[in-house]
């Protein structure tokens, strides 16, 4: 009897192994894990893991400080470059196109870049591409086209045509440059290929001979990087880069402060003050992006980006209206502050590159139209409710800024 009961229990144990393997692919590699362990809750993270998470999160924000300052400077430079008499296309088109091109290039290599060094992807996409483009500036310029803010000799019908043409052209340029960036990315070598060419010729390691798993639904022959894993920096190297990012962000911001107080006064309006206010806008947008994966709209309506774009546009309209309010005492500091909020904080808080990328990533086309339509319509209404209302009430005078 004892022997029979032993064989029966062994048979029961063997019968449970295939079920564990079929339930989850990860369990298939560890079939001897007892079933009781599935209900054991993981313990609290260790202090070391908490410190590592805080350090890595700080590295992401430090990269945003640097990228926002560079992105804002690029946008201001492109606007200045494209502002000339007889221009064929509006100046902001250059910034929107360049930013969306950068976003397309980086987003098509998301797994490769995050595998190499995760803060680098945040630096390029959320920081650089997101700060070069500006949703609030798009909405403000669109309102000026619809309302004939320039005072051109044309009818209301032609003003409406000009406003719709501006909006459609911006969207077309953004989408086209997004796909152009993806095309350029496919023409460039991968980080793993560059690393293999730069290192000394050596016998391949044993790990490189092992087959690597490919994502579900993809083929190992679809790209040159599909036959090997992505190259990743060593943990110690990533630790050094994290601290270098933190140090560089602090030093660059201090340098910008010194340039603002000690540099030429003409730089304050054109560059230095907007650069100082650009990091808070980008970091707030990065924080709001966490809400894109929360709530009932996950995968259908990027709520965080929507709040950032609409909130920044509402602030842009109010600040732009304040620039035209009658004032008995006009100072350069007041003008610099208003311009810096528009171009620095609002320009980096709102984004077209992420907006266009998300519109192309939503699988349900109905939600794509809801997201794009509600963002554009509500964005124009925000400008109309702030700057437009003050203008129609006759409360606006001349701009206090000379630029």
C-alpha positions as CSV (number, residue, x, y, z in Angstrom):
1,X,0.0,0.0,0.0
2,X,2.8,2.4,0.8
3,X,4.5,1.7,-2.4
4,X,1.3,2.2,-4.4
5,X,0.5,5.5,-2.6
6,X,4.0,6.7,-3.4
7,X,3.6,5.9,-7.1
8,X,0.2,7.6,-7.2
9,X,1.6,10.8,-5.6
10,X,4.5,10.8,-8.1
11,X,2.1,10.4,-10.9
12,X,0.0,13.3,-9.6
13,X,3.1,15.5,-9.4
14,X,4.1,14.6,-13.0
15,X,0.6,15.4,-14.2
16,X,0.9,18.9,-12.8
17,X,4.1,19.8,-14.6
18,X,2.7,20.2,-18.1
19,X,-0.2,22.4,-16.7
20,X,2.3,24.7,-15.1
21,X,4.3,24.9,-18.3
22,X,1.3,25.7,-20.5
23,X,0.0,28.4,-18.3
24,X,2.9,30.8,-18.7
25,X,6.0,30.8,-20.9
26,X,8.2,31.8,-18.0
27,X,6.9,29.0,-15.9
28,X,7.9,26.5,-18.6
29,X,11.6,27.1,-17.8
30,X,11.0,26.5,-14.1
31,X,8.5,23.5,-13.9
32,X,9.6,22.5,-10.4
33,X,8.4,25.6,-8.6
34,X,5.6,24.7,-6.2
35,X,2.1,26.0,-6.9
36,X,1.9,27.5,-3.4
37,X,4.6,30.0,-4.3
38,X,2.3,31.8,-6.8
39,X,0.3,33.4,-4.0
40,X,3.3,34.7,-2.1
41,X,3.4,38.5,-2.3
42,X,6.8,40.0,-3.1
43,X,8.4,41.7,-0.2
44,X,9.2,45.5,0.0
45,X,12.0,46.7,-2.2
46,X,15.4,46.9,-0.5
47,X,17.0,50.2,0.3
48,X,19.6,49.6,-2.4
49,X,16.9,49.1,-5.0
50,X,15.1,52.3,-3.8
51,X,18.3,54.3,-4.1
52,X,18.9,52.9,-7.6
53,X,15.4,53.8,-8.7
54,X,15.7,57.3,-7.3
55,X,19.1,57.8,-9.0
56,X,17.8,56.6,-12.4
57,X,14.7,58.7,-12.1
58,X,16.9,61.7,-11.3
59,X,19.0,60.9,-14.3
60,X,15.9,61.1,-16.5
61,X,15.0,64.5,-15.2
62,X,18.6,65.7,-15.5
63,X,18.5,64.7,-19.1
64,X,15.3,66.6,-19.6
65,X,16.9,69.7,-18.2
66,X,19.7,69.6,-20.8
67,X,17.4,68.5,-23.7
68,X,14.8,71.1,-23.0
69,X,17.4,73.9,-23.0
70,X,18.9,72.7,-26.3
71,X,15.5,72.0,-27.8
72,X,14.2,75.5,-26.9
73,X,17.3,77.1,-28.4
74,X,16.9,75.1,-31.6
75,X,13.3,76.2,-31.9
76,X,14.1,79.8,-31.4
77,X,17.0,79.6,-33.8
78,X,14.8,78.0,-36.5
79,X,12.1,80.6,-36.0
80,X,14.7,83.4,-36.4
81,X,16.2,81.7,-39.5
82,X,12.9,81.4,-41.2
83,X,11.6,84.9,-40.4
84,X,12.3,87.0,-43.5
85,X,10.4,89.0,-46.1
86,X,8.7,87.0,-48.9
87,X,8.8,83.7,-47.0
88,X,6.7,80.9,-48.7
89,X,6.0,78.8,-45.6
90,X,5.4,79.9,-42.0
91,X,8.5,79.9,-39.7
92,X,7.2,77.5,-37.2
93,X,7.0,74.7,-39.8
94,X,10.7,74.2,-39.5
95,X,10.7,73.6,-35.8
96,X,7.7,71.3,-36.1
97,X,9.3,69.3,-38.9
98,X,12.7,68.9,-37.3
99,X,11.2,67.9,-33.9
100,X,8.9,65.3,-35.5
101,X,11.8,64.0,-37.6
102,X,13.9,63.5,-34.5
103,X,10.9,61.7,-32.8
104,X,10.5,59.4,-35.7
105,X,14.1,58.5,-35.8
106,X,14.3,57.7,-32.1
107,X,10.9,56.0,-31.7
108,X,11.7,53.5,-34.4
109,X,14.7,52.4,-32.3
110,X,13.1,52.6,-28.9
111,X,14.1,49.1,-27.7
112,X,17.6,49.6,-29.0
113,X,18.1,53.0,-27.3
114,X,16.5,52.0,-24.0
115,X,18.5,48.8,-23.9
116,X,21.7,50.8,-24.4
117,X,21.0,53.5,-21.8
118,X,17.4,54.3,-20.8
119,X,17.8,58.0,-20.0
120,X,19.1,58.5,-23.5
121,X,15.7,57.8,-25.0
122,X,14.0,60.2,-22.7
123,X,16.6,62.8,-23.6
124,X,16.0,62.5,-27.3
125,X,12.2,62.0,-27.4
126,X,10.5,63.7,-24.5
127,X,13.3,66.3,-24.0
128,X,14.8,67.2,-27.4
129,X,12.0,66.4,-29.9
130,X,9.2,67.5,-27.5
131,X,10.9,70.8,-26.8
132,X,11.7,71.7,-30.4
133,X,8.0,71.3,-31.3
134,X,5.3,73.4,-29.7
135,X,1.5,72.7,-29.7
136,X,0.6,75.9,-27.9
137,X,2.5,78.0,-30.6
138,X,0.6,76.1,-33.3
139,X,-2.7,76.9,-31.7
140,X,-1.8,80.6,-31.2
141,X,-0.6,81.0,-34.8
142,X,-3.7,79.1,-36.0
143,X,-6.0,81.6,-34.2
144,X,-4.1,84.5,-35.7
145,X,-4.8,83.0,-39.2
146,X,-8.5,82.5,-38.5
147,X,-9.0,85.9,-37.0
148,X,-6.8,87.8,-39.5
149,X,-4.7,89.2,-36.7
150,X,-2.3,90.8,-39.2
151,X,-5.0,93.0,-40.6
152,X,-4.7,91.9,-44.2
153,X,-7.2,93.1,-46.8
154,X,-9.2,89.9,-47.1
155,X,-12.7,88.6,-46.3
156,X,-13.7,86.3,-43.5
157,X,-14.0,83.4,-45.9
158,X,-10.4,83.8,-46.9
159,X,-9.3,84.1,-43.2
160,X,-11.1,80.8,-42.6
161,X,-9.3,79.2,-45.6
162,X,-6.0,80.5,-44.3
163,X,-6.7,79.1,-40.8
164,X,-7.6,75.6,-42.1
165,X,-4.7,75.6,-44.4
166,X,-2.3,76.4,-41.6
167,X,-3.7,73.6,-39.4
168,X,-3.7,71.0,-42.2
169,X,-0.2,72.0,-43.3
170,X,1.2,71.7,-39.8
171,X,-0.3,68.3,-39.3
172,X,0.9,67.1,-42.7
173,X,4.4,68.4,-42.1
174,X,4.5,66.7,-38.7
175,X,3.3,63.4,-39.9
176,X,5.5,63.4,-43.0
177,X,8.6,64.3,-41.0
178,X,7.8,61.6,-38.5
179,X,7.8,58.9,-41.2
180,X,10.9,60.5,-42.7
181,X,12.7,60.1,-39.5
182,X,11.7,56.5,-39.3
183,X,13.0,56.0,-42.9
184,X,16.3,57.6,-42.0
185,X,16.6,55.3,-38.9
186,X,16.3,52.2,-41.1
187,X,19.2,53.5,-43.2
188,X,21.5,54.0,-40.2
189,X,23.5,51.2,-38.6
190,X,22.4,49.9,-35.2
191,X,24.3,50.6,-31.9
192,X,25.3,46.9,-31.8
193,X,26.7,47.0,-35.3
194,X,28.8,50.1,-34.5
195,X,30.1,48.5,-31.3
196,X,31.1,45.3,-33.2
197,X,33.0,47.4,-35.8
198,X,34.8,49.5,-33.2
199,X,36.0,46.8,-31.0
200,X,39.0,44.6,-31.8
201,X,38.4,41.5,-33.9
202,X,38.0,38.5,-31.5
203,X,36.5,35.1,-31.4
204,X,32.7,35.5,-30.7
205,X,31.7,34.8,-27.2
206,X,29.5,31.9,-26.3
207,X,26.6,34.1,-25.5
208,X,26.7,35.5,-29.0
209,X,26.3,32.0,-30.5
210,X,23.1,31.3,-28.7
211,X,19.8,32.1,-30.5
212,X,18.0,35.1,-29.2
213,X,14.3,35.4,-28.8
214,X,12.4,37.6,-31.1
215,X,9.3,39.6,-30.2
216,X,5.9,38.0,-30.8
217,X,4.7,38.5,-34.3
218,X,8.1,39.6,-35.7
219,X,10.6,37.8,-37.8
220,X,14.3,37.5,-37.0
221,X,15.1,38.5,-40.6
222,X,13.2,41.7,-40.6
223,X,16.2,43.9,-39.7
224,X,19.9,43.6,-39.3
225,X,19.5,43.9,-35.5
226,X,17.0,41.0,-35.3
227,X,19.7,38.3,-35.2
228,X,21.4,39.5,-32.0
229,X,20.5,41.2,-28.8
230,X,20.9,45.0,-28.4
231,X,24.1,46.2,-26.9
232,X,23.8,47.6,-23.4
233,X,26.2,49.5,-21.3
234,X,27.7,47.9,-18.2
235,X,25.9,48.8,-14.9
236,X,29.0,50.6,-13.7
237,X,29.1,52.7,-16.8
238,X,25.5,53.5,-16.5
239,X,26.1,54.6,-12.9
240,X,28.8,57.0,-14.0
241,X,26.6,58.4,-16.8
242,X,23.8,58.9,-14.3
243,X,26.0,61.1,-12.1
244,X,27.5,62.9,-15.1
245,X,24.0,63.8,-16.3
246,X,23.1,65.2,-12.9
247,X,26.3,67.2,-12.7
248,X,26.0,68.5,-16.3
249,X,22.4,69.6,-15.8
250,X,23.3,71.6,-12.7
251,X,26.3,73.2,-14.4
252,X,24.5,74.1,-17.6
253,X,21.6,75.7,-15.7
254,X,24.1,77.7,-13.6
255,X,25.9,78.8,-16.8
256,X,22.5,79.9,-18.3
257,X,21.8,81.9,-15.1
258,X,25.2,83.6,-15.3
259,X,24.7,84.4,-19.0
260,X,21.3,86.0,-18.2
261,X,22.7,88.3,-15.5
262,X,26.2,89.0,-17.0
263,X,25.6,88.6,-20.8
264,X,24.3,91.2,-23.2
265,X,20.8,92.4,-22.5
266,X,19.6,91.6,-26.0
267,X,20.2,87.9,-25.3
268,X,17.7,87.9,-22.4
269,X,14.6,88.3,-24.5
270,X,15.8,86.2,-27.5
271,X,17.4,83.2,-25.7
272,X,18.5,83.1,-22.1
273,X,15.2,83.8,-20.3
274,X,13.2,81.2,-22.3
275,X,16.0,78.7,-21.8
276,X,15.8,79.1,-18.1
277,X,12.0,78.4,-18.1
278,X,12.2,75.5,-20.5
279,X,13.2,72.7,-18.1
280,X,10.2,73.1,-15.8
281,X,7.9,72.7,-18.8
282,X,9.5,69.6,-20.1
283,X,9.7,68.0,-16.7
284,X,6.0,68.7,-16.0
285,X,5.1,67.1,-19.4
286,X,7.3,64.1,-18.5
287,X,5.5,63.7,-15.2
288,X,2.0,64.0,-16.8
289,X,3.0,61.3,-19.3
290,X,2.6,58.8,-16.6
291,X,-1.2,59.2,-16.8
292,X,-1.1,58.0,-20.4
293,X,-0.9,54.4,-19.1
294,X,-3.4,54.8,-16.3
295,X,-7.2,54.9,-16.2
296,X,-9.9,53.7,-18.6
297,X,-8.3,55.5,-21.6
298,X,-5.1,53.5,-21.7
299,X,-4.1,52.8,-25.3
300,X,-7.0,54.9,-26.6
301,X,-6.6,58.4,-25.4
302,X,-3.2,59.7,-24.1
303,X,-4.6,61.7,-21.2
304,X,-1.3,63.0,-19.9
305,X,-0.2,64.5,-23.2
306,X,-3.7,65.9,-23.7
307,X,-3.6,67.7,-20.3
308,X,-0.1,69.1,-21.0
309,X,-1.1,70.4,-24.5
310,X,-4.4,72.0,-23.4
311,X,-3.1,73.4,-20.2
312,X,-0.1,74.9,-21.8
313,X,-2.2,76.4,-24.6
314,X,-4.5,77.9,-22.1
315,X,-1.6,79.5,-20.3
316,X,-0.1,80.6,-23.6
317,X,-3.3,82.5,-24.5
318,X,-3.5,84.2,-21.2
319,X,0.2,85.3,-21.2
320,X,0.0,86.5,-24.8
321,X,-3.0,88.6,-23.9
322,X,-1.1,90.1,-21.0
323,X,1.6,91.2,-23.4
324,X,-1.0,93.5,-25.1
325,X,-2.7,94.9,-22.0
326,X,-2.4,98.6,-21.6
327,X,0.3,99.4,-19.0
328,X,1.5,102.8,-17.8
329,X,4.8,101.3,-16.7
330,X,6.5,99.1,-19.2
331,X,9.8,97.4,-18.3
332,X,12.1,95.1,-20.1
333,X,11.9,92.6,-17.3
334,X,8.1,92.3,-17.8
335,X,8.5,91.7,-21.5
336,X,11.3,89.2,-21.0
337,X,9.2,87.3,-18.4
338,X,6.1,87.1,-20.7
339,X,8.1,86.0,-23.7
340,X,10.0,83.4,-21.6
341,X,6.8,81.9,-20.4
342,X,5.5,81.6,-23.9
343,X,8.6,80.3,-25.6
344,X,10.2,78.5,-22.7
345,X,7.7,77.1,-20.3
346,X,4.6,76.7,-22.6
347,X,6.8,75.8,-25.6
348,X,8.3,72.9,-23.8
349,X,5.2,71.9,-21.8
350,X,3.3,71.4,-25.1
351,X,4.5,69.2,-27.9
352,X,3.6,68.3,-31.4
353,X,6.0,65.4,-31.9
354,X,4.6,63.3,-29.1
355,X,1.1,64.3,-30.2
356,X,1.6,63.1,-33.7
357,X,3.4,59.9,-32.6
358,X,0.5,59.0,-30.3
359,X,-2.0,59.7,-33.0
360,X,-0.3,57.2,-35.3
361,X,0.1,54.6,-32.5
362,X,-3.6,54.4,-31.4
363,X,-4.9,51.2,-32.9
364,X,-8.6,52.1,-32.9
365,X,-9.1,54.7,-35.7
366,X,-12.2,56.1,-34.0
367,X,-10.1,57.0,-30.9
368,X,-7.5,58.5,-33.2
369,X,-10.0,61.0,-34.6
370,X,-11.4,61.7,-31.1
371,X,-7.9,62.4,-29.7
372,X,-6.7,64.6,-32.6
373,X,-10.0,66.4,-33.1
374,X,-10.6,67.2,-29.5
375,X,-7.0,68.4,-29.0
376,X,-7.0,70.7,-32.0
377,X,-10.5,72.1,-31.5
378,X,-10.1,72.5,-27.7
379,X,-6.7,74.1,-28.2
380,X,-8.2,76.8,-30.5
381,X,-11.0,77.3,-28.1
382,X,-8.5,77.9,-25.3
383,X,-6.8,80.7,-27.3
384,X,-10.2,82.1,-28.2
385,X,-11.3,82.1,-24.6
386,X,-8.2,84.0,-23.4
387,X,-6.6,86.1,-26.0
388,X,-9.6,86.2,-28.3
389,X,-11.9,87.3,-25.5
390,X,-9.6,90.1,-24.4
391,X,-9.3,91.2,-28.0
392,X,-13.0,91.2,-28.7
393,X,-13.6,93.1,-25.5
394,X,-11.3,95.9,-26.7
395,X,-8.9,95.6,-23.9
396,X,-5.7,95.1,-25.9
397,X,-3.3,97.7,-26.9
398,X,0.1,97.6,-28.4
399,X,2.6,94.9,-27.5
400,X,5.0,95.8,-24.7
401,X,7.7,93.7,-26.4
402,X,9.7,95.1,-29.3
403,X,10.6,91.6,-30.6
